[in-house]
Amino acid sequence: MRMQVQERSHKLEKIIAVIALVGVLVLAVGFAEAVEPKKTAKKSEEVFLRSQVVLVQDAVSGETLLAKNHSAVLPIASITKLMTAVVMLDAGLNMEQRVAISDEDYDFVKGTRSRLRPGTVLTRQELLLLALMSSENRAAHSLGRTYPGGTDAFVKAMNAKAAKLGMADSHFVDPTGLSPQNVSSARDLARLVAKAHEYPLIRQYSTQESATVQALGRELGFRNTNGLVRSAQWDIGLSKTGYISEAGRCLVMRVKMQSRDVIVVLLDSWGKFSRIGDATRIKKWLETNGAGRRV
């Protein structure tokens, strides 16, 4: 009788031990699940961006650090001028040759203004500088117009270069980016930025803070459209901004963040300063977290 009682007691102890173990495991899993969402939510808040399209990519490994709608195809405005620069430099034309701005360089698409009046004569090198640094539309158009074969041949060369770079989402119809038919995706533009960075003049001119040129007997001063190049807090190796109403505010850069070279593509950002704010938020997020995720 006593042995039966002892056996029942042992069985009861085992059952209680199993129940207690299950309870501990349930509590541990519940605690882990409660903690993890908080970490994720915190990261999401830190990297909240106003640009509709975002891609941040390691410039060396190609690793994607941040991505948002990066395969969407949309107008890219003056980001186009990076391709204009690549095609023009690939042609091996005389950079010291003087080119006159003409009525043909007027913006018949958007009617934008320019201080480069018809009759202004600048070297190709000066025109390239103004196109990249200040996004000067007449400068960019004149580069395409004076290309062997004219603007049509230049645009054809732009699309051929895009195809060669594997930019399957991209199409160009003019060298300025004023047409909303100039379209691309963030992943294609990352390829373009990587290629453009190989050209010393593009690196230099796209990040130069300001410049002065002689035009029709007077000095004209121009500034970089990306104010970040004037900040000591940024180490920017290549930059290009863009804006038309159909494209929103756009910005591409190759920049050093968290001791690594990254390519940043921001498209269709609303608000005059939102693309700069997004770039700053990305920089802070990378310096704080250093890891990549999709947003």
C-alpha positions in Angstrom: 0.0 0.0 0.0 2.8 2.4 1.0 4.7 1.6 -2.3 1.6 2.5 -4.3 1.3 5.9 -2.5 5.0 6.6 -3.2 4.6 5.7 -6.9 1.5 8.0 -7.2 3.5 10.8 -5.5 6.4 10.4 -7.9 4.0 10.5 -10.9 2.4 13.7 -9.5 5.8 15.4 -9.0 6.7 14.6 -12.6 3.4 16.0 -13.9 3.9 19.2 -11.9 7.5 19.5 -13.1 6.4 19.2 -16.8 3.6 21.7 -16.3 6.1 24.1 -14.7 8.6 23.7 -17.6 5.9 24.3 -20.2 4.9 27.5 -18.3 8.5 28.8 -18.3 8.8 28.2 -22.0 5.5 29.9 -22.8 6.6 33.0 -20.7 10.0 33.1 -22.5 8.5 32.9 -26.0 5.9 35.6 -25.1 8.6 37.9 -23.7 10.8 37.5 -26.8 7.8 38.2 -29.1 6.9 41.3 -27.0 10.5 42.7 -27.2 11.2 42.1 -30.9 8.4 44.3 -32.3 9.6 47.2 -30.3 13.0 47.0 -31.9 11.5 46.8 -35.4 9.1 49.7 -34.7 12.0 51.8 -33.5 14.0 51.2 -36.7 11.0 52.0 -38.9 10.6 55.4 -37.1 14.2 56.3 -37.5 14.3 55.7 -41.2 10.9 57.3 -42.1 11.4 59.0 -45.5 9.3 61.4 -47.5 10.7 60.3 -50.9 8.4 57.9 -52.7 11.4 56.0 -54.2 14.5 55.2 -52.2 17.6 53.1 -52.8 20.7 53.1 -50.6 23.4 50.7 -51.9 26.9 49.8 -50.9 29.0 51.2 -53.7 31.6 48.5 -53.5 29.7 45.3 -52.8 26.3 46.3 -54.3 24.6 45.3 -51.1 21.2 47.0 -50.7 21.0 48.8 -47.4 17.6 50.5 -47.8 15.0 50.1 -50.5 11.6 51.6 -51.1 9.8 51.2 -54.4 13.2 50.9 -56.1 11.8 49.1 -59.2 9.2 51.8 -59.9 9.7 53.6 -63.2 9.1 57.3 -63.2 10.4 60.7 -64.6 13.9 61.6 -63.3 14.2 65.3 -64.3 17.7 66.6 -64.3 19.3 63.4 -63.0 19.3 62.9 -66.8 22.3 65.2 -67.0 24.6 62.5 -65.6 23.9 60.4 -68.7 24.4 63.6 -70.8 27.9 64.0 -69.2 28.8 60.3 -69.7 27.9 60.3 -73.4 29.6 63.6 -74.0 32.8 62.5 -72.4 32.8 59.2 -74.1 32.7 61.0 -77.4 36.2 62.4 -76.8 35.2 65.8 -78.1 37.5 68.8 -77.6 36.6 70.2 -74.2 38.2 73.6 -75.0 36.1 74.1 -78.1 33.8 77.2 -77.7 30.1 76.7 -78.2 27.5 79.4 -78.6 24.2 79.3 -76.9 21.5 79.6 -79.5 17.7 80.0 -79.7 17.5 76.2 -80.2 18.6 75.8 -76.6 15.5 77.5 -75.3 13.3 75.4 -73.1 10.2 74.8 -75.2 8.9 72.1 -72.8 8.6 73.9 -69.5 9.6 77.4 -70.3 12.2 77.6 -67.6 14.5 80.6 -67.5 18.3 80.7 -67.9 20.9 83.4 -67.5 22.8 82.0 -70.5 21.3 84.2 -73.2 21.6 83.3 -76.9 25.0 84.5 -78.1 26.8 83.5 -74.9 29.9 81.6 -75.8 31.5 79.1 -73.4 33.8 76.1 -73.7 32.4 72.6 -73.6 34.1 72.2 -70.3 32.3 75.3 -68.9 29.0 74.0 -70.2 29.5 70.6 -68.7 30.4 72.2 -65.3 27.2 74.4 -65.3 25.1 71.4 -66.4 26.3 69.2 -63.6 26.8 71.7 -60.8 23.9 74.1 -61.4 21.7 71.9 -63.6 21.8 74.5 -66.3 19.4 73.4 -69.0 20.7 75.5 -71.9 24.2 74.3 -71.1 23.1 70.7 -71.2 21.0 71.2 -74.4 23.9 72.9 -76.2 26.2 69.9 -75.4 23.6 67.6 -77.1 23.0 70.0 -80.0 26.7 70.3 -80.9 27.3 66.5 -80.7 28.3 64.9 -84.0 24.9 64.3 -85.7 23.0 66.7 -83.5 20.5 66.3 -80.7 18.8 63.2 -82.2 22.1 61.4 -82.5 23.0 62.4 -78.9 19.7 61.1 -77.5 20.2 57.8 -79.5 23.7 57.5 -77.9 22.1 58.1 -74.4 19.7 55.2 -74.9 22.5 53.0 -76.3 24.6 53.7 -73.3 21.7 52.9 -71.0 21.2 49.6 -72.7 24.9 48.8 -72.4 24.8 49.5 -68.7 21.9 47.2 -68.2 19.5 50.1 -67.5 16.4 48.2 -68.8 13.9 50.5 -67.1 15.4 53.7 -68.6 14.5 55.8 -71.6 15.7 59.2 -72.7 14.2 61.7 -75.2 16.3 64.8 -74.4 19.7 65.7 -72.8 18.2 68.1 -70.1 15.6 66.0 -68.3 12.9 68.7 -68.8 10.7 66.1 -70.6 8.7 63.8 -68.3 9.4 61.1 -70.9 12.9 60.7 -69.5 12.3 57.9 -67.1 14.2 55.4 -65.0 14.1 53.4 -61.8 16.2 53.7 -58.7 18.1 50.5 -59.4 18.9 51.7 -62.9 20.1 55.1 -61.6 22.4 53.3 -59.1 24.1 51.8 -62.1 24.3 55.2 -63.7 25.8 56.8 -60.6 28.4 54.0 -60.4 29.4 54.5 -64.0 29.4 58.3 -63.8 31.7 58.1 -60.7 34.4 56.6 -63.0 34.8 60.0 -64.7 37.0 62.5 -62.8 35.4 65.5 -64.4 31.9 64.3 -63.4 33.1 63.8 -59.8 34.7 67.2 -59.7 32.0 69.2 -61.4 29.0 67.6 -59.8 30.4 68.4 -56.3 32.0 71.8 -56.9 30.4 74.4 -54.6 30.3 77.3 -57.1 31.8 78.8 -60.2 32.0 82.0 -62.2 32.0 82.3 -66.0 32.3 85.2 -68.5 29.1 85.6 -70.5 28.6 88.4 -73.0 31.2 90.6 -71.3 30.0 90.1 -67.7 30.6 87.6 -64.9 27.9 85.2 -64.0 28.1 83.3 -60.7 26.5 79.8 -60.3 26.1 77.6 -57.2 25.7 73.9 -56.7 22.0 72.9 -56.5 22.8 70.4 -53.7 23.6 72.5 -50.6 25.0 69.4 -48.9 28.3 69.8 -50.9 28.9 73.0 -48.9 28.6 71.2 -45.6 31.7 69.9 -43.7 29.5 67.1 -42.3 29.3 65.4 -45.7 31.9 63.6 -47.8 30.2 63.6 -51.3 32.0 62.0 -54.2 29.3 62.6 -56.8 26.0 64.5 -56.8 23.0 65.4 -59.0 19.7 67.0 -58.2 16.6 67.2 -60.3 13.1 68.7 -60.4 10.1 68.9 -62.7 6.5 68.7 -61.4 6.0 65.2 -62.8 9.2 63.9 -61.1 9.1 65.7 -57.8 12.4 66.5 -56.0 15.1 64.1 -56.9 18.7 63.5 -55.6 21.4 61.0 -56.3 24.8 60.8 -54.7 27.8 58.7 -54.1 28.7 59.6 -50.5 30.7 58.2 -47.6 28.4 57.2 -44.7 29.4 55.1 -41.6 32.9 54.8 -43.1 31.6 53.1 -46.3 30.9 54.4 -49.8 27.3 54.3 -50.6 25.0 55.2 -53.5 21.9 57.1 -52.5 18.9 57.5 -54.9 15.9 59.6 -53.8 13.1 60.2 -56.3 9.7 61.9 -56.2 10.2 63.6 -52.9 7.6 66.2 -51.9 8.6 69.5 -50.3 11.4 71.8 -51.2 13.8 70.5 -48.6 12.5 66.9 -48.2 15.2 65.2 -50.3 17.9 66.9 -48.2 16.0 65.9 -45.0 15.8 62.3 -46.3 19.5 62.2 -47.1 20.2 63.5 -43.5 17.9 60.9 -42.0 19.5 58.1 -44.0 23.0 59.2 -42.9 21.9 59.3 -39.2 20.2 55.9 -39.5 23.2 54.2 -41.1 25.6 55.7 -38.5 23.3 54.5 -35.7 22.3 51.1 -37.0 24.8 50.2 -39.8 22.5 47.5 -41.1 20.3 47.2 -44.1 16.5 46.6 -44.3 13.6 47.3 -46.7 11.2 50.1 -45.8 
